[in-house]
């Protein structure tokens, strides 16, 4: 009798275990279905953060290139100014000489006019 009673108790516990296990599986399945949209949203959020980090990295790279190019532009502009400077000096002297020529020509005309008057 005792063994039969223990066997019956064992069978009852096994049945309860199976019933609880199937309910657990059903609840787990329902939980997974209810959580799935949130998992998708979190997954998309992680993807967007990853894209943001990639784009930010590209922005930093491009800004760094911009700074490098700006520095090169300033260097080239400085070199250009140094290379053009002698020509600017030459042109400035030429303009000064033309101005003196015009002044001298004007004096010449004035003197010639006086000479004609005196003659």
Buried (B, 14 or more C-beta within 10 A) or exposed (E): EEEEEEEEEEEEEEEEEEEEEEEEEEEEEEEEEEEEEEEEEEEEEEEEEEEEEEEEEEEEEEEEEEEEEEEEEEEEEEEEEEEEEEEEEEEEEEEEEEEEEEEEEEEEEEEEEEEEEEE
